[in-house]
Amino acid sequence: MINYKDIKKLDTVEIENKIKELKDSLLKAKISKLNQGDFDTNTYTKIKKDIARCMTEVNLRVKE
């Protein structure tokens, strides 16, 4: 899980790259769920929350 303070330290390009990485890991988690049938929903929720934190920070920076 990414701490919001750590996100604020990154610049916008790094945050956007982090969002891409998180979306890739979310896709990989979904694929592993389909392949193995065993899926930790807690991990899925954490990844989605990290994406939301990053998107919030990017949106705040665009408004400024």
N, C-alpha and C positions, 0 to 999 in steps of 0.2 A: 504494500500500500504506500502510495506517495503522500508525503506530508505537504500541506498547502504552502507552508513556509518555503519548502524546497522548490516548489513550482514558481513562486514569486521571484526567486533568485535567478531563474533561467530567463533568457531573452525569448522573444516571440518565435523565432525560427526554431529554437531548440524545443519549445513547447509543442509546436506543430509537428516536429519530428517524433516527439514522445507520443503524441496522439496516434500517429501512424503505427508506431511500434505496439501500442496498446490494442489498437484495432486488429493488427495482425495476430497478436496473442489471443485475442477474443475469438478470432476465426479458427485458430489452431485448437482452442479449447472446444469449440463446437464440433470440429471434425473429430477430435478424440472421443467426444461423447457419442457420436454416431458410430465410430469404429468399435469402441470398447463397451459402450453401454454404461460405463462407470464414469460419473461426472460429479465433481464437487461444485455444487451450486454456490457455495460460499466464495470460491475463487472467481466464478463468473460475475457475481455481484461486486466484488472488490475491483475487478477490471473495469466494469461499467462506471463505478463511482470515481475511479481515477481519471477516466476519460471525461467525465462530467466536470471534475475539478479543473482539468486542463482547459477545457472549452470555456468555462466560466472566466478564467484568467485571460484567455485570448480575447473574449468578448469585452471584458472590462478595458483592456488595453486599446481596443479598436475605438471604443467610445471616447477615450481621452484625447 
